[in-house]
Amino acid sequence: MSLSLPHVAIVILNWNREADTLECLESLARIDYPSFSVIVVDNGSTDGSPDAIERWGRENLPLTLIRNAENRGFVRGSNQGMRHALSKDADYVFLLNNDTVVEPDVLANLVRAAERSSDIGMAGPKIYKYGEERVLDSAGTRTIPWLAQGFLLGHGEEDRGQFDSSTEMPYITGTALLVKRAVLEKVGLMDEDYFCYFDDFDWGMKVREAGYRLLLEPKAVVHHKGSRTAGFNSPFYMRHMIRSRILFARKHVPLPQFLFAFLPYLFLYRYLRSAAILVIRRRWGHLGALHRGIWEGFATPITSNTR
């Protein structure tokens, strides 16, 4: 550990994705930042990947492997890893999806950006689509909070330098997110009412409300494969995406906007449109997941921040 640089604990979740996680770890072994450690939280994998990860750590880069007996979800698993990082006196946590590959200077650039000012609470990299040269997965975010809607800036665009300025963002995508210890101690960890999705949007809002700025640092680069664990438009995705959207709106959207903007949007666009498509395509499992997600979104009790 370097005594002159902030120490960064990298937290990664694994759930039955041995190949992706090992490729991610291989990229971490090439990081040129001298003061970091790796924590892998396994969410009850049954494919033998925890043993493979542990073996890789012995042979390549020392790491801490936390084994869970069940899938605790992205949020609870990530919080578990972050609590371990705080117990080991980390100055920063770098929350990283296991379906990513990082550039060697990613931590150096993110830490440099975050250290510019004490009011910078989070920093995120420019993210490319894995295997597609110069095609963006995201270059920051924008939001319409009263519709509980977040957007990835630049998604699918060719990178022509249009996002090369360090810019403040409403939230940092949880794909790759650097957060200061002071933020974790003041604001708390991610909200465990969410199983996955919208947790980063929710967290970003709370961090900004606490007086911190969130930055995109385009010199830092990550390559992202994209939803390898859940699968876009799978029943799991449909259930948890709409569940989390409703939870977010219940927590953050003022009542008049909730009643007269969010609910019509939810019913007409997020439910009726989706349900019609699923019926036409006879995707009954997806339709059931959509209904379950809506019910859970309204039925789940709202709790406070997680510490």
Secondary structure by P-SEA (a helix, b strand, c coil): ccccbbbbbbbbbbcccaaaaaaaaaaaaacccccbbbbbbbcccccaaaaaaaaaaaccbbbbbbbbcccccaaaaaaaaaaaaaaacccbbbbbbcccccccaaaaaaaaaaaccccccbbbcccccccccccccccccccccccccccccccccccccccccccccccccccbbbbbaaaaaacccccccccccaaaaaaaaaaaaabbbbbbbccbbbbbccccccccccaaaaaaaaaaaaaaaacccccccccccaaaaaaccccaaaaaaaaaacaaaaaaaaaaaaaaaaabbbbcccc
